[in-house]
């Protein structure tokens, strides 16, 4: 083989391997999503949303308690996490812009995004479950909010930084104080971006299981009381999938299907929004 | 700008509120550290620091606890998953940036990122019901047949293939971290200036030679940062491994044995810990994990920031 032929062959082999890797990545996506789809659709039925769980081992029953509980916990987390995150991001991008404190907090938030969520669960257990004496829904909501804050904070900071500085100067020139410039000019310019950040952060926490295991725990009964243990879809999936009964497994697949679709819809609409706004 | 902020009282108020909100991140990180240390003080007092880290005991009945089996499980599954994930992720990044036609770049990139959006519990459950039977029936017996007889390699594949083991957990973990590594590598590759690549092409380099000699050296800081970031993520991953690792506290050389990671131990035992020293030791484990992942993530961030500085200069 001549040197040219060898170089060509080597190049071809390397590129073929890369293409295979990309196909492999897509293969897993199709495999996992397809599996969730097939098993989930099979187990999906109206009773799943309307009934509460049957006693262990008894056929039938649904997961109404878990759907409602998940909604409560996620809404609670959003109500706590979004304001703190958006305001915090505002400080970094506006009042502290260019200062080293802004840079330090930004880096810390980036690290915080990837801190193991189960560690946050143990932290919230020590702070909100141990003093109260029992698992409760608020602890779960706060644990998810803690995960949410750095995500929302960082996207808000980035989105506000994209708003041109001249826009602010125009508003300053009209005599507007900084807070009015922020709330009436900068927020408007960055609204789509911030909304996308919020959507993606909800998608991120909606699938979290580890921080809920010992904060909101689980509850086999229908309950709207956030001061008591609250059931969630993810913890229920863990319990049911590890359990011995076939109908538990089927319901776990159905719950997995619902939560996956929910998260994918949020993620895709977030991406479309950002493309539509910043293209 | 600063002068306007001082003049208006509402403005002062707004800046204090936003400032407090952003400091919540600092408060949370310091708070987590302090709370974990104080909750584990009972266990720190009884087992010390070094003795806890090197002890293989994990016995709730005799109330003797050590972290080594958990740390071992965490490190082995993480490393193995990186070994599987890194070549595939870099291959994907090369495909997206250099090979794929333009109209495919967006959709494939998006699909890979969707893989990252799927929650870890779905991976874990899929691993338990779908991947684990495939592993125990086909892949693990095959690996055993091929490598089991070899000296040295053989000890990695001893025991009965059950599908609930280190290998299965690492495979699932690798599928989970591929999207991260791939998208960070892609972003790093994209920062290579077109001019430099075109100069290499003009000298007659093949596409692979451009990737190997121009793009990879140029983006190595960013790619390395991305790999360390994936490492940090994998260390703390809980649900993807909790289903298929078996929570067995021992140190084993075979990849076909069950094991325990810090996260799996916490997930399985935390809510059931009945004694103070048991719970305190679990908090101690969480503290070890927090420090491990924080240091790893800080290193990753350091490299990514340096890469960013280098390119924007």
Interface residues (C-beta under 8 A of the other chain):
Chain A: X7 X8 X10 X11 X14 X15 X17 X18 X19 X20 X21 X22 X24 X25 X26 X28 X29 X31 X32 X33 X35 X36 X39 X83 X84 X85 X86 X87 X88 X89 X90 X91 X92 X94 X95 X96 X105 X107 X108 X109 X110 X111 X112 X114 X115 X116 X117 X118 X119 X120 X121 X122 X123 X125 X126 X127 X146 X149 X150 X153 X172 X177 X178 X179 X182 X203 X206 X207 X208 X209 X210 X213 X214 X217 X234 X237 X238 X241 X242 X249 X252 X253 X256 X259 X260 X263 X264 X267 X268 X271
Chain B: X1 X4 X5 X7 X8 X10 X11 X14 X15 X17 X18 X19 X21 X22 X23 X24 X25 X26 X28 X29 X31 X32 X35 X36 X39 X87 X88 X89 X90 X91 X92 X94 X95 X96 X98 X99 X100 X108 X110 X111 X112 X114 X115 X117 X118 X119 X120 X121 X122 X123 X124 X125 X126 X128 X129 X130 X175 X178 X179 X182 X206 X207 X208 X209 X211 X212 X229 X232 X233 X235 X236 X237 X238 X239 X242 X243 X263 X266 X267 X270 X271 X282 X283 X286 X289 X290 X293 X294 X297 X298 X301 X305
